[in-house]
Amino acid sequence: MKKAVCYIRVSTEEQARGGVSLDAQEERLRAYCAMAGLEIVELIREEGVSGTKPLATRPGGERLLELVRRYKCDVVAFKLDRLFRDAEDALHETKAWDAAGVALHLVDMGGQTVNTATAMGRFFLNMMAGFAELERNLIAERTAMALQHKKAHLEAYSPTPYGYDRIGDDLVPNDDEQAVIEHIFSWRRAGWSLRRIAGRLNAMGVATKQSGKWYASTVNYILQNKLHEGVA
């Protein structure tokens, strides 16, 4: 029998929404392996792990890749997004698996199973990975558009930006923080580096919005935030 490693994952957010649980995924994967004649070498369960993390950086993902290298076993997952964060990640990894004779089995891709050992299965993987990438990009565009709208109308968004306080759903200028922002832009126009500005703010005892220290990246965020365009 061909060996296989099964991988199941849920994030805490998905569990809160009542998504497909680990136990439900495991049941489906075990049934699929029995039907397909696959011997399960190991079943890896990851709970509360975000799909935005690359497979190799997850504890269970690292274990999966180790088993694939050691046994050249197939990989079985419930859906493509259980394994990979984006299309590039999926296609890069599965291309290497193809070269090693390792097939990816997806148990539920729109009600169909996908096996990349076949030409048709590989075609569907490429197509579905592309659609998944498109959906993520569309969501990112919609989120960015909504955020820009809120900023333009001084509506509250999370987290509350430096220079403002949140009152209900509105952002109200914080006079003390606005004065700091004016200093930041003034120093930057004078040619100060981001690091020098951060150091000066820390030396003055000025805290960030989260009462922390200033860094070059924190200063740059202030300078790039469209809320402060009038100061520039």
C-alpha positions as CSV (number, residue, x, y, z in Angstrom):
1,M,0.0,0.0,0.0
2,K,1.1,3.5,-0.7
3,K,1.9,5.4,2.5
4,A,0.3,8.7,3.3
5,V,0.5,11.4,6.0
6,C,-2.8,13.1,6.9
7,Y,-2.8,16.8,8.0
8,I,-5.7,18.5,9.7
9,R,-5.9,22.1,11.0
10,V,-8.3,24.6,12.4
11,S,-7.7,28.2,13.6
12,T,-9.3,29.5,16.8
13,E,-11.4,31.9,14.7
14,E,-12.7,29.1,12.6
15,Q,-13.7,27.1,15.7
16,A,-15.5,30.1,17.0
17,R,-17.5,30.3,13.7
18,G,-18.4,26.7,14.0
19,G,-16.1,25.5,11.1
20,V,-15.2,22.0,10.3
21,S,-13.7,20.6,13.5
22,L,-10.5,18.5,13.8
23,D,-12.5,15.4,14.6
24,A,-14.8,15.9,11.5
25,Q,-11.7,16.4,9.3
26,E,-10.0,13.3,10.7
27,E,-13.1,11.1,10.1
28,R,-13.2,12.3,6.4
29,L,-9.5,11.8,5.9
30,R,-9.4,8.3,7.4
31,A,-12.4,7.2,5.3
32,Y,-10.8,8.6,2.1
33,C,-7.5,6.8,2.8
34,A,-9.3,3.5,3.4
35,M,-11.2,3.9,0.1
36,A,-8.0,5.0,-1.8
37,G,-5.9,2.2,-0.4
38,L,-3.5,4.5,1.4
39,E,-1.7,3.4,4.6
40,I,-1.6,6.3,7.1
41,V,1.9,6.7,8.5
42,E,0.8,9.6,10.8
43,L,-2.1,11.9,11.3
44,I,-1.0,15.4,12.3
45,R,-3.5,17.7,14.1
46,E,-2.9,21.4,14.5
47,E,-5.3,23.4,16.6
48,G,-5.3,27.2,16.8
49,V,-2.7,27.6,14.0
50,S,-3.4,30.3,11.4
51,G,-3.3,29.4,7.7
52,T,-1.4,32.6,7.0
53,K,1.8,31.0,8.4
54,P,3.9,29.1,5.8
55,L,3.6,25.3,6.2
56,A,7.2,24.9,7.2
57,T,6.9,27.3,10.1
58,R,4.1,25.5,11.8
59,P,5.0,22.7,14.2
60,G,2.8,20.2,12.5
61,G,3.7,21.4,9.1
62,E,7.4,20.9,9.8
63,R,6.6,17.4,11.0
64,L,4.6,16.7,7.7
65,L,7.5,17.9,5.5
66,E,9.9,15.7,7.5
67,L,7.7,12.6,7.0
68,V,7.4,13.3,3.3
69,R,11.2,13.6,2.9
70,R,11.7,10.4,4.9
71,Y,9.1,8.1,3.5
72,K,8.2,9.8,0.1
73,C,4.6,9.4,1.3
74,D,1.5,11.1,-0.2
75,V,-0.1,14.0,1.6
76,V,-3.8,14.0,2.4
77,A,-5.7,17.1,3.6
78,F,-9.3,18.2,3.8
79,K,-8.9,21.4,1.7
80,L,-6.1,23.3,0.0
81,D,-6.2,26.1,2.6
82,R,-5.6,23.6,5.4
83,L,-2.0,23.3,4.1
84,F,-1.1,26.5,2.3
85,R,-1.4,30.2,2.8
86,D,-1.5,31.2,-0.8
87,A,-1.2,30.0,-4.4
88,E,2.5,30.6,-4.7
89,D,3.2,28.6,-1.5
90,A,1.0,25.7,-2.8
91,L,2.4,25.5,-6.3
92,H,6.0,25.8,-5.1
93,E,5.7,23.0,-2.6
94,T,3.6,20.6,-4.7
95,K,6.0,21.0,-7.6
96,A,8.8,19.7,-5.4
97,W,6.5,16.9,-4.3
98,D,5.7,15.9,-7.9
99,A,9.4,15.6,-8.7
100,A,9.7,13.2,-5.7
101,G,6.7,11.1,-6.7
102,V,4.6,12.5,-3.8
103,A,0.9,13.2,-4.6
104,L,-1.4,15.6,-2.8
105,H,-4.9,14.4,-2.1
106,L,-7.6,16.9,-1.2
107,V,-10.7,15.3,0.1
108,D,-13.2,18.1,-0.4
109,M,-12.6,20.6,-3.2
110,G,-16.1,21.8,-3.9
111,G,-17.5,18.4,-3.3
112,Q,-14.9,16.6,-5.4
113,T,-11.6,14.9,-4.5
114,V,-8.4,16.0,-6.1
115,N,-5.3,13.8,-6.6
116,T,-2.3,15.5,-8.1
117,A,-0.9,12.1,-9.2
118,T,-3.1,12.6,-12.3
119,A,-2.9,15.3,-14.9
120,M,-6.5,16.3,-14.3
121,G,-5.8,16.5,-10.6
122,R,-2.8,18.7,-11.1
123,F,-4.9,21.0,-13.4
124,F,-7.6,21.4,-10.8
125,L,-5.0,22.2,-8.2
126,N,-3.5,25.0,-10.3
127,M,-7.0,26.3,-11.0
128,M,-8.2,26.2,-7.4
129,A,-4.9,27.7,-6.1
130,G,-5.4,30.6,-8.6
131,F,-9.0,31.2,-7.5
132,A,-8.0,31.1,-3.8
133,E,-5.3,33.7,-4.5
134,L,-7.8,35.9,-6.4
135,E,-10.3,35.7,-3.5
136,R,-7.6,36.7,-1.0
137,N,-6.6,39.7,-3.2
138,L,-10.2,40.8,-3.6
139,I,-10.8,40.6,0.2
140,A,-7.6,42.7,0.7
141,E,-8.8,45.3,-1.8
142,R,-12.2,45.6,-0.1
143,T,-10.6,45.9,3.3
144,A,-8.2,48.6,2.2
145,M,-11.0,50.5,0.5
146,A,-13.1,50.4,3.7
147,L,-10.1,51.5,5.8
148,Q,-9.4,54.4,3.5
149,H,-13.1,55.5,3.7
150,K,-13.0,55.4,7.5
151,K,-9.7,57.4,7.6
152,A,-11.1,60.0,5.1
153,H,-14.2,60.5,7.3
154,L,-12.3,60.3,10.6
155,E,-14.3,57.2,11.6
156,A,-12.8,54.9,14.2
157,Y,-10.9,51.9,13.1
158,S,-8.7,49.4,15.1
159,P,-6.3,50.2,16.5
160,T,-6.9,53.8,17.3
161,P,-4.1,55.8,15.4
162,Y,-1.6,58.0,17.1
163,G,-2.8,61.6,17.2
164,Y,-6.4,60.8,17.9
165,D,-8.7,59.5,20.6
166,R,-11.7,57.3,20.0
167,I,-15.1,58.6,21.1
168,G,-17.8,56.2,20.0
169,D,-17.3,55.6,16.3
170,D,-15.5,58.9,15.7
171,L,-11.8,59.9,15.9
172,V,-11.2,63.1,17.7
173,P,-7.8,64.9,17.5
174,N,-5.6,64.5,20.6
175,D,-3.8,67.9,21.0
176,D,-0.7,66.6,22.8
177,E,-0.2,63.8,20.2
178,Q,-0.9,66.1,17.3
179,A,1.9,68.4,18.6
180,V,4.3,65.4,18.6
181,I,3.3,64.6,15.1
182,E,4.1,68.1,14.0
183,H,7.6,67.7,15.6
184,I,8.1,64.4,13.7
185,F,7.3,66.0,10.4
186,S,9.4,69.1,11.2
187,W,12.4,66.9,12.1
188,R,12.0,64.8,9.0
189,R,11.9,67.9,6.8
190,A,15.1,69.0,8.4
191,G,16.7,65.8,7.2
192,W,16.6,63.8,10.4
193,S,16.8,60.0,10.0
194,L,13.9,57.9,11.3
195,R,16.2,56.4,13.9
196,R,17.3,59.8,15.1
197,I,13.7,61.0,15.4
198,A,12.8,57.8,17.4
199,G,15.7,58.4,19.7
200,R,14.8,62.0,20.4
201,L,11.2,61.1,21.2
202,N,12.4,58.4,23.6
203,A,14.8,60.8,25.2
204,M,12.0,63.3,25.7
205,G,9.9,60.6,27.5
206,V,7.2,60.6,24.8
207,A,5.3,57.4,24.8
208,T,3.7,55.7,21.8
209,K,-0.1,55.0,21.6
210,Q,0.5,51.7,23.4
211,S,2.8,53.4,26.0
212,G,5.9,51.8,24.5
213,K,9.2,53.0,22.9
214,W,9.6,54.6,19.6
215,Y,11.4,52.9,16.7
216,A,12.3,53.9,13.2
217,S,9.3,51.7,11.9
218,T,7.0,53.5,14.4
219,V,8.0,56.9,13.1
220,N,7.8,55.8,9.5
221,Y,4.2,54.6,10.1
222,I,3.3,58.1,11.4
223,L,4.9,59.7,8.3
224,Q,3.1,57.4,5.9
225,N,-0.3,57.5,7.5
226,K,-2.7,59.4,5.3
227,L,-4.5,60.8,8.3
228,H,-1.5,63.1,8.8
229,E,-1.2,64.4,5.2
230,G,-2.2,67.9,6.3
231,V,0.9,68.1,8.6
232,A,3.3,67.3,5.8
